[in-house]
Amino acid sequence: MFILSIIAQVLGYVIYACCKNISQYMAAGIFEAIGSTGYALTQQVFVADVTNLVNRGIWSTLPDSLTTIPTLYLGTIVAQDILDHSTWRWGWGMWAIVLPVAAAPLVGSMVLYQHRSPRRVRISTALGWKSEDPWWRRVYDLLWIQLDLPGAVLLLLGLSLFLIPLSLTGSGNSGAWQHNGSFIAMLVMGVVFVIAFLAWDAWFAKKPFVPYRMIRNRTVAAACLLGALDFFHYSVFTVFFTSYLQVAGHFEAGNATRIDNSLRVAFQVAGIFASLFMKYTRRSQIWVLGGVPLCVLGMGIVLYLVDMGNGKTGSEAAFVTAKSLIGIGRGFYQTAAQVSVQAVVSRQEVSVVTAVFFASMSVGGAIGTSVAGAIWRSTLPKKLEQYLPDALKPQAHTIFSSIVVAKKYQPGTAARDAIDRSYRESQRLLAIAALAALAPMLIVMFFLRNVHLDARDEEEATSETPVEKGHEDVQAGKTATATSSPAGAENGHRIEQ
């Protein structure tokens, strides 16, 4: 799956580089989305499969942290060099070369250790197939029962039809709800398919794609709700934040980008510390309880900085500090929440629960983007028409449509003061919506179990059963597994069910 994800991303980059119309660009986006999602998910599942819970936070955080922190800044330099000395096609196309080359060592490691693995289980043995079973029965059992293909299709259709109209209306086309009935139809059908999925998995599926007990589990439900609310808050505030900073805050584009990136940098750094804290405290919930209030505090400060009164906004240092608080809080709660949801399900369900956790964030982010677009498009034009001098009122739509036009008016003039005020008040509404989304997290966070990570590791080690005989018999395998320590299990002595 990791190799297939790399191939999908490479195809996306190639199509991006060669595209000549919007249809080809959208096709490239689909391949890139499939590849990047598969890449992230297989990476996290791979980490979860070879680590114990005590160390999982560290290893699940390190790959992103070690790469994201420098690239958030180095990426802007590379992008500028591409624009200055090459073409945008190579800006996409070069990654079709870089990505597979960079992934080759990890792919090679996977292939090598899979080949060296002393215990191999035939799929037919693991699934309980008999040698006399016809091929069509095996296919039916694999797709219909083991993988729950109907449930997977219903879930994919439901999420797709629910998210597509939200994404297409988004920040720049929120008025489409009034003119395009197909968006409403897709949204309704998406809800119907999600309900059908829940009914299928609850009453009809023999081995549900998302087991009902997983959805009913309060830790899983609470973690997913935390992720959805957080990403709603992030999307609803951030979509127009850099535009606000450049117009009302009078920051250069580079400074505005660095302010916005401060949250991501703080998130990655805090994730490493949270995982280290979990390793030595052996607890998860305490870091959720510490992280969520920091998110709320940081967003409250941002709300104040957006419009401080008397035409004032926060300084770069103030915005960076407030956004960093949000990033630290997110790093703490999200790292701990991900480990928690993986700890309360069986190892066979880790991939599914991780995907559900990530999907909840995507749903919250898509809804937040659409809400932000609706608020911005319905608020900023009206405020521009209200505050602009009479001679410039006819230019309100042009100013609304382009921050380049808005920035042409000199600071201190009546026109620029009116534009700045309109941007401040519009962004303040988005900040209020973001803070309102974060507030319920202060209650939801208490529903996560305080997982004892070391106890869960010992429980997994003693409950796993060998799948085939090794040098000794089955009972010897059980004894070896039961007596192995979590550290030993991490080094390869763990026997999977």
Secondary structure as GFF3:
##gff-version 3
##sequence-region A 1 497
A	DSSP	alpha_helix	2	18	.	.	.	ID=ss1
A	DSSP	alpha_helix	22	50	.	.	.	ID=ss2
A	DSSP	alpha_helix	53	85	.	.	.	ID=ss3
A	DSSP	alpha_helix	88	93	.	.	.	ID=ss4
A	DSSP	alpha_helix	95	116	.	.	.	ID=ss5
A	DSSP	alpha_helix	123	126	.	.	.	ID=ss6
A	DSSP	alpha_helix	135	140	.	.	.	ID=ss7
A	DSSP	pi_helix	141	146	.	.	.	ID=ss8
A	DSSP	alpha_helix	149	169	.	.	.	ID=ss9
A	DSSP	alpha_helix	176	179	.	.	.	ID=ss10
A	DSSP	alpha_helix	181	203	.	.	.	ID=ss11
A	DSSP	alpha_helix	212	216	.	.	.	ID=ss12
A	DSSP	alpha_helix	218	238	.	.	.	ID=ss13
A	DSSP	alpha_helix	241	247	.	.	.	ID=ss14
A	DSSP	alpha_helix	253	281	.	.	.	ID=ss15
A	DSSP	alpha_helix	285	306	.	.	.	ID=ss16
A	DSSP	alpha_helix	316	343	.	.	.	ID=ss17
A	DSSP	three_ten_helix	347	349	.	.	.	ID=ss18
A	DSSP	alpha_helix	350	387	.	.	.	ID=ss19
A	DSSP	three_ten_helix	390	395	.	.	.	ID=ss20
A	DSSP	alpha_helix	396	401	.	.	.	ID=ss21
A	DSSP	alpha_helix	403	408	.	.	.	ID=ss22
A	DSSP	alpha_helix	414	438	.	.	.	ID=ss23
A	DSSP	alpha_helix	441	444	.	.	.	ID=ss24
A	DSSP	three_ten_helix	445	447	.	.	.	ID=ss25
A	DSSP	alpha_helix	453	463	.	.	.	ID=ss26
A	DSSP	alpha_helix	474	483	.	.	.	ID=ss27
A	DSSP	alpha_helix	486	488	.	.	.	ID=ss28
A	DSSP	pi_helix	489	493	.	.	.	ID=ss29
###
